[in-house]
Amino acid sequence: MESITVYPKNEKQKSLLKSLLEEMKVRFEIASLKDDTSLSEKDFFAKIDKSISQAANGETKKLSKVQQKEFLGL
């Protein structure tokens, strides 16, 4: 069976989802999220801005079709 990961925005949403799942008798677990790969909104937009300026300055890299497939694991 597949699993679904849900990220409620606040405590109220979390409580409502928990109540709904309990009412539906759906097995679930609550885990704290400690993911270092997540960026803050400020860091996310800073990274996008940096990428846009790199593209504007011609600091890009073109990959051949073979390299693209290799990179994507195809």
NORSULTA-V311723 format. One record per helix or strand. SS is the DSSP state (hx for helix, st for strand). FROM is the first residue (numbers start at 1). TO is the last residue. If there is no record, write none. Layout:
# NORSULTA-V311723
SS&FROM&TO, SS&FROM&TO
This chain:
# NORSULTA-V311723
hx&11&23, hx&41&56, hx&65&72
